Amino acid sequence: MFRCYKSTQTSSGKPVMVTVSTQTVDENLPSCAAEASESELISDGDSECDILDDDPEDLDYVMSDDSDQSMDEAASATATDNPQMDQDRRIYFIFWPCLVQLLVSWCSCPSCGSRRVAWTRQELGTMLKLSLRCVDCGHCNPWNSQPYFGRVAAGNILLSAGILFAGATPTKVLRVLMHMGTAVFSLRTFFRHQQKVLHGAVMQLWRERQMWMLSALQTEDHEIVCGGDGRADSLGHCAKYGTYTMMELRKKAVIDIQTVQSNEVGGSYHMEGEGLARSLQRIKNFVADTLITDRHVSIKKYLREKHPDIEHLFDIWHIAKGEQLTFYYNETRLTCMLFISGLKKKLQAAAQLKGCNALKGWVASIVNHLYWSVVSSPPHERELVLDKFQSVVYHIQNQHQGFPGRFTRCLHGPLQ
């Protein structure tokens, strides 16, 4: 135990010893039978000393003349005026000198009423533990600045949860708090909370939410349309991890997420197909009528062989990225193979050709027309979608009717 005292004088000239900082290293609090000389003493005479007296002559202390309420107090009043906020669950930072002032001014023994109370303190992460003992009657009473969640202080686990759920860097957050002088736990403690508590809580909540969503979707009368896509931690074939996400498109609800490592499936190219297979296995009791994915070859083969009852469609964006586009402009036949780059990039490249400069102004319109062709057509009308999209070849040549197929004319009005 370390003790530090500040010497002051009262009006009578008698020196008074006032505690400003104490700390114990041992996690176990001292017993109530500890001698008064081993702890800090609060007597009736101590209350005459102002521990945090604001000096009006201090240059750093400026009293506001415009309002009796500071900016922090005004912001706090605005934030807490919401009747839905549970005030009993609010959390505050407590400055140790302010707590000492509270103990000096108001603390007394609940047994005999004496204000000769000694205390020792201990820090456990963000939690402050005090052991209060009456010098006169020996009554002992512990006090904690935070409740417990199981065997962990609430402030400690909430700080770890806030860092994890916000996606912040624990090293930087803890360093900021330490620079503020706030008592915090170590980085090792954060990772222990994350491994033993937070990850399990997140998984449990996700499983419960997932079962609830699947049960709710199965009770729906309309067709269930799901969309799936994979995402890797880096581009190309050097990716190590990939996540595959399955989503119900009508409800816009994520129903499953799978993580795949490349060495599990023999390479990063196979991670997306394996992610889809695991996702369908996880939700095997949930039957999707339509599944929309990209043009991945292994996905097309897997769905064709393992799930022939599911209608497999391609996403519009992936169609624009991967299909072959053939169109005519100024009697020049331009064939754009779109297996590598996107439609927009290929059109921009074609516009750089000799005699095709006027195509630059049509690039955005052609891409938008592809989306419109699919969205404006009824389901399963694939030929109509193709006819609508091919009509742009005639439209850019100022021909607006007499098209072959089912879509024979443009739907816009007369053009100037």
Secondary structure, DSSP 8 states (H G I E B T S, - for coil): -EEEEEEEE-TTS-EEEEEEEEEB-SSS---TT--GGGSEEE-GGGGGS-TT---TT-TT----SS-SS-HHHHHHHHHH--TTS-GGG------HHHHHHHHHHH---TTT----EEEEEEEETTEEEEEEEETTT--EEEEESS-EETTEEHHHHHHHHHHHHHT--HHHHHHHHHHTT-----HHHHHHHIIIIIHHHHHHHHHHHHHHHHHHHHT-SS--EEEEEEEESSSGGG--EEEEEEEETTTTEEEEEEEEEHHHHTSGGGHHHHHHHHHHHHTTTS--SEEEE---HHHHHHHHHH-TTSEEEE-HHHHHHHSEEEEEETTEEEEEE-SSS-HHHHHHHHHTSTT-GGGGGGHHHHHHHHHHHHHTS-TT-HHHHHHHHHTHHHHTTT--B--SSS--B-SS----
